[in-house]
C-alpha cells in the first residue's frame, strides 16, 4: 500500500534525521540518557517509517534483509567478543580493560559533576555500539518480516 | 450482575494499589549500600559519567549479554514464524 507523494517525500526527508539521531543516542550512551538498546530502537523506527511510506516491494532495493541479519549477528558477536578480549588479557570476563588506560575511550573522569567527554568510558562505548547495531538489525528485520504483507496494490 | 461484580473488583484492586502506594516512602531505600558504592566508585573505576550505563554494561554485564541473547532468540522466532507467509516469493524464502 503506497502512500501519497507528500508522505513519501516527508519519509525521505526524515529518514536521515532519524538515523543520525539514533546513532547519536548510541554514541553518547555513556554520557547522556539512552544507550545501545534505545538508540537501536530509534534507528529501527527509520526502517519502519520507510516501509510504511512505501510498499514492501519498493523497498527491496533500499533495505537489505541480508545486511540486517549480518548486523544482528555481528553485533552480538562483537558484544561477546569485546568481553572475551578482557578474558584474553588475563582479567575477568566483562572487565573494563580500556578504562583509565589512555588508549581509545581511555580518558579518566573526575569525581562529581563534570561536562563529560566522548573519549571516556573504556569498553562501554564499544559495547554500546555493538548492542546498538544488534538492536538496529534485529528490530528492523522483525519489522521487515511482519510488514512484508504490504503490497503495492493494497491488501 | 457480572458487570457490577467486575466493577467492584476493579474498585477494590485500585483502592488496594493506592493504599499500598501511599505507604511507600520514595527516595529513602531500606538498603542503599550497593547504590552508594556505584555512585562513589563508578566514575573512578569505569571512567563514565552515566552511572546507569556503568551498571548495565559493566557491573551487570552478564545481564546485558542475556538481554541481547533474548532479543536475538526473539528475532529468530519471528523469522521462523513468518517464514511460511513469504513462501510464495521464489527467492524470498531464506
gemmi code that builds the backbone of each chain (N, CA, C; Angstrom):
import gemmi

chains = {
    "A": [
        ("UNK", (0.848, -1.183, 0.000), (0.000, 0.000, 0.000), (0.886, 1.236, 0.000)),
        ("UNK", (0.940, 1.891, -1.133), (1.832, 3.024, -1.282), (1.131, 4.288, -0.817)),
        ("UNK", (1.838, 5.081, 0.013), (1.248, 6.317, 0.499), (1.379, 7.409, -0.571)),
        ("UNK", (0.803, 8.588, -0.246), (0.819, 9.670, -1.232), (2.220, 10.258, -1.377)),
        ("UNK", (2.361, 11.085, -2.368), (3.659, 11.702, -2.671), (4.191, 12.506, -1.487)),
        ("UNK", (3.261, 13.210, -0.782), (3.668, 14.047, 0.352), (4.268, 13.183, 1.447)),
        ("UNK", (3.586, 12.053, 1.747), (4.070, 11.182, 2.819), (5.429, 10.602, 2.452)),
        ("UNK", (5.558, 10.209, 1.175), (6.830, 9.606, 0.765), (7.964, 10.629, 0.822)),
        ("UNK", (7.646, 11.880, 0.429), (8.678, 12.931, 0.478), (9.106, 13.191, 1.921)),
        ("UNK", (8.104, 13.265, 2.840), (8.434, 13.522, 4.241), (9.241, 12.367, 4.825)),
        ("UNK", (8.901, 11.135, 4.417), (9.667, 9.987, 4.896), (11.103, 10.068, 4.412)),
        ("UNK", (11.283, 10.473, 3.136), (12.630, 10.631, 2.601), (13.409, 11.682, 3.378)),
        ("UNK", (12.718, 12.803, 3.732), (13.405, 13.869, 4.446), (13.751, 13.446, 5.864)),
        ("UNK", (12.828, 12.681, 6.513), (13.017, 12.339, 7.921), (13.988, 11.189, 8.119)),
        ("UNK", (14.144, 10.337, 7.092), (14.945, 9.123, 7.258), (16.370, 9.405, 7.738)),
        ("UNK", (17.140, 10.307, 7.066), (18.493, 10.553, 7.577), (18.506, 11.178, 8.957)),
        ("UNK", (17.525, 12.064, 9.236), (17.492, 12.705, 10.549), (17.282, 11.680, 11.651)),
        ("UNK", (16.355, 10.730, 11.420), (16.073, 9.710, 12.434), (17.285, 8.823, 12.645)),
        ("UNK", (17.937, 8.441, 11.523), (19.111, 7.569, 11.635), (20.232, 8.276, 12.384)),
        ("UNK", (20.444, 9.558, 12.065), (21.540, 10.286, 12.716), (21.236, 10.470, 14.202)),
        ("UNK", (19.961, 10.755, 14.529), (19.617, 10.909, 15.945), (19.828, 9.604, 16.700)),
        ("UNK", (19.445, 8.480, 16.086), (19.644, 7.179, 16.737), (21.118, 6.882, 16.940)),
        ("UNK", (21.929, 7.178, 15.920), (23.371, 6.941, 16.056), (23.972, 7.849, 17.129)),
        ("UNK", (23.417, 9.069, 17.248), (23.875, 9.975, 18.314), (23.557, 9.381, 19.691)),
        ("UNK", (22.335, 8.835, 19.847), (21.961, 8.254, 21.141), (22.868, 7.074, 21.467)),
        ("UNK", (23.189, 6.257, 20.430), (24.076, 5.112, 20.660), (25.464, 5.601, 21.064)),
        ("UNK", (25.966, 6.585, 20.312), (27.359, 7.027, 20.503), (27.533, 7.726, 21.845)),
        ("UNK", (26.515, 8.441, 22.318), (26.621, 9.150, 23.584), (25.985, 8.371, 24.721)),
        ("UNK", (25.930, 7.047, 24.578), (25.266, 6.233, 25.600), (25.932, 6.331, 26.954)),
        ("UNK", (27.237, 6.581, 26.991), (27.919, 6.650, 28.284), (27.944, 8.056, 28.864)),
        ("UNK", (27.268, 9.011, 28.208), (27.231, 10.378, 28.738), (25.817, 10.851, 29.018)),
        ("UNK", (24.885, 10.510, 28.140), (23.521, 11.018, 28.252), (22.566, 9.843, 28.491)),
        ("UNK", (21.327, 10.126, 28.892), (20.340, 9.051, 28.988), (20.173, 8.345, 27.657)),
        ("UNK", (19.970, 7.068, 27.701), (19.889, 6.287, 26.471), (21.063, 5.331, 26.399)),
        ("UNK", (21.271, 4.782, 25.232), (22.346, 3.811, 25.069), (22.075, 2.933, 23.876)),
        ("UNK", (22.692, 1.771, 23.887), (22.602, 0.888, 22.738), (21.186, 0.453, 22.415)),
        ("UNK", (20.444, 0.000, 23.426), (19.097, -0.514, 23.178), (18.176, 0.591, 22.657)),
        ("UNK", (18.218, 1.733, 23.350), (17.300, 2.816, 22.979), (17.655, 3.387, 21.608)),
        ("UNK", (18.965, 3.617, 21.397), (19.378, 4.173, 20.110), (19.082, 3.230, 18.964)),
        ("UNK", (19.314, 1.925, 19.208), (18.999, 0.949, 18.166), (17.523, 0.935, 17.821)),
        ("UNK", (16.680, 1.087, 18.858), (15.237, 1.127, 18.600), (14.871, 2.359, 17.793)),
        ("UNK", (15.541, 3.490, 18.087), (15.263, 4.722, 17.329), (15.625, 4.525, 15.860)),
        ("UNK", (16.794, 3.913, 15.606), (17.200, 3.724, 14.223), (16.261, 2.749, 13.514)),
        ("UNK", (15.775, 1.748, 14.256), (14.885, 0.774, 13.634), (13.562, 1.409, 13.222)),
        ("UNK", (13.133, 2.482, 13.948), (11.899, 3.150, 13.542), (12.044, 3.806, 12.177)),
        ("UNK", (13.294, 4.170, 11.801), (13.508, 4.730, 10.462), (13.144, 3.708, 9.397)),
        ("UNK", (13.521, 2.442, 9.655), (13.160, 1.380, 8.711), (11.645, 1.232, 8.635)),
        ("UNK", (10.981, 1.301, 9.818), (9.517, 1.193, 9.838), (8.881, 2.332, 9.054)),
        ("UNK", (9.443, 3.535, 9.219), (8.925, 4.716, 8.503), (8.951, 4.500, 7.001)),
        ("UNK", (10.071, 3.993, 6.497), (10.212, 3.790, 5.056), (9.262, 2.700, 4.569)),
        ("UNK", (9.133, 1.617, 5.362), (8.264, 0.519, 4.922), (6.812, 0.981, 4.870)),
        ("UNK", (6.410, 1.806, 5.857), (5.015, 2.256, 5.885), (4.747, 3.239, 4.751)),
        ("UNK", (5.714, 4.125, 4.479), (5.510, 5.129, 3.431), (5.491, 4.496, 2.053)),
        ("UNK", (6.424, 3.552, 1.828), (6.466, 2.861, 0.538), (5.813, 1.492, 0.717)),
        ("UNK", (5.742, 0.737, -0.345), (5.261, -0.632, -0.217), (6.447, -1.558, 0.019)),
        ("UNK", (6.131, -2.800, 0.381), (7.215, -3.737, 0.684), (8.047, -4.029, -0.555)),
        ("UNK", (7.388, -4.082, -1.720), (8.131, -4.411, -2.939), (9.095, -3.299, -3.325)),
        ("UNK", (8.690, -2.042, -3.039), (9.531, -0.931, -3.474), (10.782, -0.746, -2.620)),
        ("UNK", (10.733, -1.259, -1.371), (11.902, -1.036, -0.516), (12.917, -2.147, -0.648)),
        ("UNK", (12.706, -3.061, -1.572), (13.655, -4.170, -1.716), (15.061, -3.664, -1.988)),
        ("UNK", (15.172, -2.601, -2.802), (16.498, -2.082, -3.097), (17.048, -1.197, -2.009)),
        ("UNK", (16.160, -0.650, -1.127), (16.625, 0.293, -0.112), (17.129, -0.415, 1.138)),
        ("UNK", (16.341, -1.345, 1.654), (16.699, -2.034, 2.890), (17.030, -3.479, 2.572)),
        ("UNK", (18.223, -3.891, 2.950), (18.663, -5.246, 2.643), (18.447, -6.151, 3.849)),
        ("UNK", (17.688, -7.215, 3.633), (17.427, -8.168, 4.713), (18.712, -8.854, 5.146)),
        ("UNK", (19.556, -9.146, 4.159), (20.822, -9.829, 4.471), (21.705, -8.952, 5.351)),
        ("UNK", (21.738, -7.633, 5.032), (22.574, -6.711, 5.811), (22.098, -6.656, 7.259)),
        ("UNK", (20.773, -6.643, 7.460), (20.241, -6.611, 8.824), (20.598, -7.879, 9.581)),
        ("UNK", (20.549, -9.018, 8.871), (20.925, -10.265, 9.535), (22.384, -10.237, 9.962)),
        ("UNK", (23.244, -9.737, 9.065), (24.668, -9.644, 9.400), (24.877, -8.702, 10.573)),
        ("UNK", (24.133, -7.573, 10.560), (24.233, -6.607, 11.658), (23.877, -7.240, 12.982)),
        ("UNK", (22.765, -7.991, 12.989), (22.289, -8.556, 14.241), (23.290, -9.556, 14.796)),
        ("UNK", (23.724, -10.489, 13.937), (24.676, -11.497, 14.404), (26.009, -10.853, 14.762)),
        ("UNK", (26.459, -9.917, 13.909), (27.743, -9.277, 14.151), (27.749, -8.464, 15.438)),
        ("UNK", (26.627, -7.780, 15.730), (26.543, -7.010, 16.960), (26.673, -7.876, 18.189)),
        ("UNK", (25.946, -9.000, 18.182), (26.011, -9.897, 19.343), (27.405, -10.493, 19.467)),
        ("UNK", (28.028, -10.858, 18.336), (29.371, -11.434, 18.381), (30.385, -10.400, 18.874)),
        ("UNK", (30.196, -9.124, 18.441), (31.112, -8.080, 18.888), (30.964, -7.840, 20.384)),
        ("UNK", (29.721, -7.888, 20.847), (29.472, -7.687, 22.278), (30.182, -8.758, 23.098)),
        ("UNK", (29.984, -10.021, 22.719), (30.667, -11.096, 23.435), (32.162, -11.079, 23.192)),
        ("UNK", (32.580, -10.636, 21.994), (33.994, -10.621, 21.664), (34.779, -9.621, 22.484)),
        ("UNK", (34.193, -8.404, 22.665), (34.874, -7.391, 23.473), (35.036, -7.892, 24.904)),
        ("UNK", (33.993, -8.590, 25.408), (34.103, -9.148, 26.752), (35.137, -10.267, 26.790)),
        ("UNK", (35.278, -11.002, 25.690), (36.241, -12.111, 25.644), (37.673, -11.590, 25.585)),
        ("UNK", (37.891, -10.414, 24.952), (39.238, -9.842, 24.885), (39.774, -9.621, 26.303)),
        ("UNK", (38.870, -9.139, 27.189), (39.284, -8.934, 28.577), (39.734, -10.252, 29.200)),
        ("UNK", (39.046, -11.333, 28.863), (39.442, -12.647, 29.384), (40.810, -13.030, 28.830)),
        ("UNK", (41.053, -12.670, 27.548), (42.340, -12.999, 26.946), (43.491, -12.210, 27.541)),
        ("UNK", (43.191, -11.022, 28.098), (44.256, -10.202, 28.670), (44.592, -10.612, 30.106)),
        ("UNK", (43.979, -11.665, 30.581), (44.303, -12.135, 31.915), (43.420, -11.581, 33.002)),
        ("UNK", (42.350, -10.868, 32.638), (41.415, -10.382, 33.653), (40.118, -11.182, 33.547)),
        ("UNK", (39.088, -10.709, 34.232), (37.828, -11.445, 34.231), (37.002, -11.093, 33.001)),
        ("UNK", (36.031, -11.935, 32.702), (35.074, -11.680, 31.629), (34.319, -10.396, 31.943)),
        ("UNK", (34.149, -9.543, 30.940), (33.462, -8.254, 31.082), (34.266, -7.246, 31.886)),
        ("UNK", (35.572, -7.475, 32.079), (36.379, -6.466, 32.761), (36.624, -5.298, 31.826)),
        ("UNK", (36.543, -4.080, 32.384), (36.713, -2.875, 31.572), (38.203, -2.571, 31.453)),
        ("UNK", (38.842, -3.192, 30.432), (40.304, -3.081, 30.343), (40.758, -1.779, 29.704)),
        ("UNK", (39.846, -1.039, 29.072), (40.239, 0.208, 28.408), (40.075, 1.433, 29.299)),
        ("UNK", (39.350, 1.314, 30.414), (39.079, 2.473, 31.252), (40.359, 2.964, 31.914)),
        ("UNK", (40.550, 4.270, 31.919), (41.709, 4.924, 32.539), (43.036, 4.454, 31.965)),
        ("UNK", (43.017, 3.931, 30.728), (44.259, 3.415, 30.165), (44.933, 4.422, 29.244)),
        ("UNK", (44.223, 5.470, 28.830), (44.810, 6.449, 27.928), (44.716, 6.062, 26.470)),
        ("UNK", (44.207, 4.857, 26.196), (44.046, 4.422, 24.806), (42.700, 4.913, 24.291)),
        ("UNK", (42.107, 4.161, 23.360), (40.804, 4.517, 22.803), (39.758, 4.570, 23.912)),
        ("UNK", (39.002, 5.657, 23.996), (37.983, 5.872, 25.038), (38.587, 5.707, 26.434)),
        ("UNK", (39.855, 6.059, 26.608), (40.530, 5.727, 27.863), (40.808, 6.890, 28.785)),
        ("UNK", (40.150, 8.038, 28.587), (40.431, 9.164, 29.474), (39.772, 8.980, 30.827)),
        ("UNK", (40.372, 9.562, 31.855), (39.814, 9.472, 33.193), (38.747, 10.539, 33.386)),
        ("UNK", (37.899, 10.325, 34.398), (36.810, 11.250, 34.688), (36.957, 11.693, 36.136)),
        ("UNK", (36.923, 13.019, 36.404), (36.978, 13.461, 37.795), (35.689, 13.126, 38.525)),
        ("UNK", (35.807, 12.980, 39.855), (34.622, 12.660, 40.644), (33.706, 13.875, 40.730)),
        ("UNK", (32.408, 13.607, 40.710), (31.440, 14.683, 40.846), (30.920, 15.151, 39.505)),
        ("UNK", (30.075, 16.184, 39.511), (29.502, 16.667, 38.247), (30.561, 17.277, 37.352)),
        ("UNK", (30.567, 16.890, 36.080), (31.504, 17.454, 35.109), (30.854, 17.383, 33.732)),
        ("UNK", (31.322, 18.232, 32.803), (30.635, 18.279, 31.495), (30.693, 16.986, 30.717)),
        ("UNK", (31.687, 16.157, 30.942), (31.749, 14.891, 30.229), (32.536, 14.996, 28.947)),
        ("UNK", (33.113, 13.880, 28.550), (33.937, 13.838, 27.342), (33.589, 12.564, 26.602)),
        ("UNK", (33.531, 12.665, 25.262), (33.184, 11.474, 24.476), (34.262, 10.413, 24.580)),
        ("UNK", (35.500, 10.843, 24.833), (36.639, 9.927, 24.832), (36.845, 9.288, 26.202)),
        ("UNK", (35.742, 8.901, 26.868), (35.862, 8.242, 28.164), (35.061, 6.944, 28.118)),
        ("UNK", (35.160, 6.155, 29.168), (34.259, 5.025, 29.304), (34.870, 3.672, 29.026)),
        ("UNK", (36.079, 3.601, 28.453), (36.679, 2.289, 28.200), (35.892, 1.486, 27.186)),
        ("UNK", (35.507, 0.279, 27.551), (34.819, -0.580, 26.587), (33.337, -0.262, 26.503)),
        ("UNK", (32.828, 0.627, 27.367), (31.386, 0.903, 27.362), (30.883, 1.445, 26.032)),
        ("UNK", (31.566, 2.432, 25.410), (31.101, 2.880, 24.082), (31.132, 1.768, 23.046)),
        ("UNK", (32.181, 0.924, 23.104), (32.255, -0.185, 22.141), (31.070, -1.126, 22.321)),
        ("UNK", (30.730, -1.442, 23.576), (29.600, -2.334, 23.830), (28.292, -1.669, 23.459)),
        ("UNK", (28.203, -0.336, 23.691), (27.005, 0.395, 23.273), (26.819, 0.297, 21.774)),
        ("UNK", (27.940, 0.458, 21.034), (27.859, 0.367, 19.572), (27.428, -1.038, 19.163)),
        ("UNK", (28.023, -2.044, 19.811), (27.689, -3.427, 19.464), (26.210, -3.710, 19.693)),
        ("UNK", (25.713, -3.312, 20.883), (24.304, -3.563, 21.195), (23.402, -2.735, 20.289)),
        ("UNK", (23.825, -1.492, 19.996), (23.022, -0.652, 19.109), (22.884, -1.256, 17.725)),
        ("UNK", (23.995, -1.745, 17.175), (23.954, -2.373, 15.855), (23.088, -3.621, 15.888)),
        ("UNK", (23.176, -4.363, 16.989), (22.384, -5.589, 17.084), (20.894, -5.283, 17.154)),
        ("UNK", (20.530, -4.301, 17.998), (19.111, -3.961, 18.136), (18.575, -3.361, 16.834)),
        ("UNK", (19.395, -2.552, 16.187), (19.019, -1.975, 14.885), (18.666, -3.093, 13.908)),
        ("UNK", (19.602, -4.026, 13.724), (19.335, -5.117, 12.782), (18.173, -5.984, 13.201)),
        ("UNK", (18.122, -6.304, 14.509), (17.083, -7.212, 14.993), (15.691, -6.646, 14.825)),
        ("UNK", (15.484, -5.411, 15.325), (14.142, -4.819, 15.242), (13.753, -4.536, 13.800)),
        ("UNK", (14.736, -4.087, 12.988), (14.416, -3.787, 11.590), (13.990, -5.045, 10.860)),
        ("UNK", (14.643, -6.166, 11.164), (14.287, -7.387, 10.433), (12.945, -7.926, 10.920)),
        ("UNK", (12.632, -7.701, 12.216), (11.301, -8.095, 12.700), (10.227, -7.292, 11.971)),
        ("UNK", (10.474, -5.966, 11.859), (9.514, -5.112, 11.151), (9.388, -5.544, 9.692)),
        ("UNK", (10.531, -5.853, 9.066), (10.518, -6.273, 7.662), (9.689, -7.545, 7.486)),
        ("UNK", (9.878, -8.495, 8.400), (9.129, -9.745, 8.296), (7.637, -9.504, 8.513)),
        ("UNK", (7.317, -8.677, 9.536), (5.913, -8.520, 9.906), (5.146, -7.691, 8.877)),
        ("UNK", (5.823, -6.718, 8.260), (5.136, -5.859, 7.301), (5.367, -6.312, 5.865)),
        ("UNK", (5.873, -7.536, 5.680), (6.140, -7.989, 4.318), (4.855, -8.259, 3.549)),
        ("UNK", (3.692, -8.167, 4.223), (2.434, -8.334, 3.524), (1.941, -7.073, 2.841)),
        ("UNK", (2.596, -5.926, 3.100), (2.173, -4.663, 2.486), (2.606, -4.669, 1.027)),
        ("UNK", (1.650, -4.769, 0.132), (1.985, -4.840, -1.287), (1.739, -3.498, -1.946)),
        ("UNK", (2.090, -3.425, -3.205), (1.983, -2.174, -3.933), (0.520, -1.799, -4.177)),
        ("UNK", (-0.309, -2.810, -4.478), (-1.697, -2.530, -4.835), (-2.550, -2.280, -3.612)),
        ("UNK", (-2.164, -2.780, -2.460), (-3.003, -2.700, -1.285), (-3.590, -4.051, -0.985)),
        ("UNK", (-3.710, -4.353, 0.309), (-4.116, -5.702, 0.692), (-5.626, -5.825, 0.666)),
    ],
    "B": [
        ("UNK", (-25.309, -8.054, 36.729), (-24.695, -8.711, 37.883), (-23.206, -8.886, 37.667)),
        ("UNK", (-22.870, -9.422, 36.490), (-21.450, -9.653, 36.178), (-20.687, -8.327, 36.088)),
        ("UNK", (-21.361, -7.326, 35.504), (-20.718, -6.012, 35.354), (-20.467, -5.380, 36.708)),
        ("UNK", (-21.475, -5.490, 37.600), (-21.345, -4.903, 38.939), (-20.206, -5.572, 39.677)),
        ("UNK", (-20.125, -6.905, 39.521), (-19.080, -7.665, 40.213), (-17.693, -7.250, 39.732)),
        ("UNK", (-17.545, -7.128, 38.402), (-16.228, -6.751, 37.878), (-15.863, -5.326, 38.274)),
        ("UNK", (-16.875, -4.459, 38.300), (-16.621, -3.078, 38.723), (-16.176, -3.042, 40.179)),
        ("UNK", (-16.832, -3.863, 41.006), (-16.492, -3.934, 42.432), (-15.053, -4.401, 42.614)),
        ("UNK", (-14.703, -5.454, 41.858), (-13.333, -5.982, 41.956), (-12.329, -4.927, 41.524)),
        ("UNK", (-12.662, -4.205, 40.449), (-11.762, -3.153, 39.954), (-11.555, -2.081, 41.003)),
        ("UNK", (-12.668, -1.659, 41.654), (-12.564, -0.600, 42.674), (-11.714, -1.074, 43.842)),
        ("UNK", (-11.946, -2.335, 44.256), (-11.191, -2.864, 45.398), (-9.697, -2.919, 45.069)),
        ("UNK", (-9.386, -3.412, 43.880), (-7.981, -3.539, 43.492), (-7.314, -2.172, 43.373)),
        ("UNK", (-8.057, -1.184, 42.803), (-7.492, 0.164, 42.680), (-7.239, 0.776, 44.052)),
        ("UNK", (-8.215, 0.608, 44.950), (-8.042, 1.141, 46.305), (-6.852, 0.477, 46.985)),
        ("UNK", (-6.708, -0.837, 46.799), (-5.582, -1.574, 47.369), (-4.265, -1.008, 46.851)),
        ("UNK", (-4.210, -0.776, 45.538), (-2.990, -0.244, 44.909), (-2.627, 1.110, 45.488)),
        ("UNK", (-3.650, 2.000, 45.613), (-3.342, 3.344, 46.078), (-2.946, 3.343, 47.546)),
        ("UNK", (-3.611, 2.472, 48.356), (-3.244, 2.394, 49.770), (-1.809, 1.916, 49.908)),
        ("UNK", (-1.436, 0.907, 49.080), (-0.060, 0.407, 49.124), (0.925, 1.476, 48.699)),
        ("UNK", (0.569, 2.220, 47.625), (1.487, 3.240, 47.099), (1.653, 4.380, 48.083)),
        ("UNK", (0.589, 4.686, 48.826), (0.671, 5.790, 49.787), (1.579, 5.419, 50.951)),
        ("UNK", (1.721, 4.114, 51.215), (2.556, 3.697, 52.337), (4.038, 3.771, 52.053)),
        ("UNK", (4.399, 3.810, 50.768), (5.823, 3.819, 50.424), (6.426, 5.195, 50.658)),
        ("UNK", (7.689, 5.213, 51.006), (8.433, 6.465, 51.037), (9.518, 6.373, 49.977)),
        ("UNK", (9.405, 7.236, 48.979), (10.345, 7.203, 47.877), (11.586, 8.017, 48.219)),
        ("UNK", (12.725, 7.578, 47.707), (13.955, 8.316, 47.911), (14.779, 7.843, 49.086)),
        ("UNK", (14.185, 7.026, 49.949), (14.949, 6.504, 51.079), (14.826, 4.990, 51.099)),
        ("UNK", (15.659, 4.294, 50.310), (15.583, 2.833, 50.313), (16.096, 2.244, 51.611)),
        ("UNK", (15.600, 1.036, 51.926), (15.998, 0.394, 53.185), (17.481, 0.086, 53.182)),
        ("UNK", (17.920, -0.521, 52.069), (19.350, -0.851, 51.965), (19.926, -0.119, 50.762)),
        ("UNK", (20.876, 0.787, 50.991), (21.425, 1.583, 49.888), (22.931, 1.382, 49.761)),
        ("UNK", (23.458, 0.286, 50.302), (24.911, 0.074, 50.253), (25.393, -0.036, 48.815)),
        ("UNK", (24.663, -0.846, 48.013), (25.065, -1.081, 46.630), (25.019, 0.212, 45.815)),
        ("UNK", (23.926, 0.983, 45.985), (23.782, 2.237, 45.246), (24.912, 3.191, 45.616)),
        ("UNK", (25.204, 3.282, 46.914), (26.272, 4.187, 47.358), (27.606, 3.777, 46.754)),
        ("UNK", (27.832, 2.475, 46.682), (29.098, 2.003, 46.101), (29.208, 2.414, 44.645)),
        ("UNK", (28.112, 2.199, 43.880), (28.133, 2.554, 42.464), (28.374, 4.050, 42.290)),
        ("UNK", (27.655, 4.865, 43.069), (27.758, 6.321, 42.904), (29.143, 6.814, 43.305)),
        ("UNK", (29.719, 6.202, 44.354), (31.023, 6.658, 44.841), (32.147, 6.231, 43.908)),
        ("UNK", (32.101, 4.983, 43.416), (33.254, 4.430, 42.706), (33.068, 4.312, 41.206)),
        ("UNK", (31.826, 4.539, 40.724), (31.577, 4.335, 39.308), (32.438, 5.212, 38.414)),
        ("UNK", (32.497, 6.509, 38.729), (33.253, 7.427, 37.876), (34.743, 7.125, 37.916)),
        ("UNK", (35.228, 6.683, 39.062), (36.662, 6.421, 39.184), (37.035, 5.113, 38.498)),
        ("UNK", (36.243, 4.072, 38.710), (36.623, 2.743, 38.219), (36.360, 2.590, 36.725)),
        ("UNK", (35.189, 3.040, 36.267), (34.807, 2.794, 34.873), (35.043, 4.024, 34.014)),
        ("UNK", (35.312, 5.195, 34.636), (35.565, 6.432, 33.892), (34.384, 6.809, 33.020)),
        ("UNK", (33.201, 6.806, 33.602), (31.991, 7.157, 32.864), (31.113, 8.032, 33.753)),
        ("UNK", (30.496, 9.034, 33.147), (29.611, 9.895, 33.924), (28.264, 9.248, 34.180)),
        ("UNK", (27.818, 8.411, 33.217), (26.480, 7.834, 33.306), (26.529, 6.573, 34.154)),
        ("UNK", (26.050, 6.683, 35.395), (26.143, 5.548, 36.316), (25.240, 4.403, 35.848)),
        ("UNK", (24.103, 4.763, 35.225), (23.185, 3.712, 34.757), (23.871, 2.834, 33.718)),
        ("UNK", (24.546, 3.478, 32.753), (25.277, 2.705, 31.741), (26.395, 1.891, 32.378)),
        ("UNK", (27.038, 2.484, 33.372), (28.093, 1.758, 34.081), (27.568, 0.455, 34.668)),
        ("UNK", (26.397, 0.569, 35.333), (25.827, -0.632, 35.941), (25.391, -1.622, 34.873)),
        ("UNK", (24.732, -1.118, 33.832), (24.151, -2.022, 32.835), (25.228, -2.740, 32.036)),
        ("UNK", (26.295, -2.009, 31.640), (27.273, -2.614, 30.729), (28.535, -3.112, 31.417)),
        ("UNK", (28.749, -2.738, 32.664), (29.990, -3.205, 33.287), (29.750, -4.029, 34.541)),
        ("UNK", (29.122, -3.419, 35.553), (28.902, -4.177, 36.784), (27.937, -5.332, 36.545)),
        ("UNK", (26.934, -5.105, 35.689), (25.950, -6.150, 35.406), (26.027, -6.537, 33.927)),
        ("UNK", (27.233, -6.750, 33.449), (27.417, -7.045, 32.032), (26.762, -8.333, 31.598)),
        ("UNK", (26.763, -9.323, 32.482), (26.175, -10.611, 32.120), (24.683, -10.480, 31.861)),
        ("UNK", (24.049, -9.600, 32.617), (22.617, -9.376, 32.428), (22.333, -8.829, 31.035)),
        ("UNK", (23.197, -7.890, 30.600), (23.019, -7.311, 29.270), (23.296, -8.341, 28.189)),
        ("UNK", (24.282, -9.219, 28.441), (24.560, -10.291, 27.477), (23.323, -11.177, 27.312)),
        ("UNK", (22.685, -11.516, 28.462), (21.461, -12.313, 28.385), (20.351, -11.589, 27.659)),
        ("UNK", (20.261, -10.266, 27.903), (19.224, -9.459, 27.260), (19.394, -9.476, 25.739)),
        ("UNK", (20.665, -9.305, 25.304), (20.931, -9.320, 23.861), (20.607, -10.678, 23.266)),
        ("UNK", (20.921, -11.736, 24.026), (20.635, -13.078, 23.525), (19.137, -13.317, 23.424)),
        ("UNK", (18.394, -12.768, 24.391), (16.933, -12.892, 24.341), (16.383, -12.221, 23.090)),
        ("UNK", (16.917, -11.015, 22.785), (16.471, -10.306, 21.574), (16.798, -11.115, 20.328)),
        ("UNK", (18.019, -11.666, 20.294), (18.451, -12.479, 19.152), (17.519, -13.676, 18.964)),
        ("UNK", (17.210, -14.342, 20.082), (16.322, -15.509, 20.011), (14.924, -15.112, 19.570)),
        ("UNK", (14.458, -13.954, 20.058), (13.126, -13.483, 19.663), (13.057, -13.220, 18.174)),
        ("UNK", (14.125, -12.627, 17.642), (14.155, -12.334, 16.204), (14.162, -13.634, 15.409)),
        ("UNK", (14.922, -14.623, 15.889), (14.939, -15.916, 15.202), (13.538, -16.527, 15.219)),
        ("UNK", (12.847, -16.394, 16.372), (11.497, -16.929, 16.469), (10.550, -16.258, 15.492)),
        ("UNK", (10.635, -14.925, 15.398), (9.775, -14.198, 14.452), (10.079, -14.621, 13.021)),
        ("UNK", (11.374, -14.761, 12.711), (11.765, -15.161, 11.359), (11.225, -16.547, 11.026)),
        ("UNK", (11.257, -17.431, 12.015), (10.723, -18.781, 11.789), (9.222, -18.748, 11.586)),
        ("UNK", (8.543, -17.904, 12.394), (7.092, -17.877, 12.359), (6.575, -17.288, 11.052)),
        ("UNK", (7.252, -16.263, 10.546), (6.776, -15.588, 9.340), (7.367, -16.174, 8.067)),
        ("UNK", (8.126, -17.241, 8.211), (8.764, -17.824, 7.039), (7.733, -18.367, 6.064)),
        ("UNK", (6.657, -18.919, 6.624), (5.681, -19.594, 5.774), (4.928, -18.600, 4.887)),
        ("UNK", (4.729, -17.384, 5.411), (3.888, -16.421, 4.712), (4.552, -15.867, 3.463)),
        ("UNK", (5.883, -15.945, 3.386), (6.557, -15.395, 2.209), (7.085, -16.518, 1.337)),
        ("UNK", (6.466, -17.699, 1.449), (6.948, -18.802, 0.633), (6.552, -18.609, -0.830)),
        ("UNK", (5.534, -17.807, -1.074), (5.105, -17.577, -2.440), (6.184, -16.951, -3.306)),
        ("UNK", (6.942, -16.015, -2.724), (8.048, -15.430, -3.479), (9.170, -16.452, -3.585)),
        ("UNK", (9.737, -16.530, -4.778), (10.637, -17.651, -5.059), (11.908, -17.602, -4.219)),
        ("UNK", (12.650, -16.484, -4.285), (13.925, -16.478, -3.570), (13.852, -15.667, -2.292)),
        ("UNK", (12.625, -15.352, -1.803), (12.493, -14.683, -0.535), (12.719, -15.650, 0.631)),
        ("UNK", (12.486, -16.937, 0.341), (12.490, -17.934, 1.410), (13.916, -18.260, 1.808)),
        ("UNK", (14.307, -17.747, 2.979), (15.683, -17.997, 3.404), (15.710, -19.003, 4.537)),
    ],
}
model = gemmi.Model(1)
for chain_id, residues in chains.items():
    chain = gemmi.Chain(chain_id)
    for i, (resn, *xyz) in enumerate(residues, 1):
        res = gemmi.Residue()
        res.name, res.seqid = resn, gemmi.SeqId(i, " ")
        for name, pos in zip(("N", "CA", "C"), xyz):
            atom = gemmi.Atom()
            atom.name, atom.element = name, gemmi.Element(name[0])
            atom.pos, atom.b_iso = gemmi.Position(*pos), 0.0
            res.add_atom(atom)
        chain.add_residue(res)
    model.add_chain(chain)
structure = gemmi.Structure()
structure.add_model(model)
structure.setup_entities()
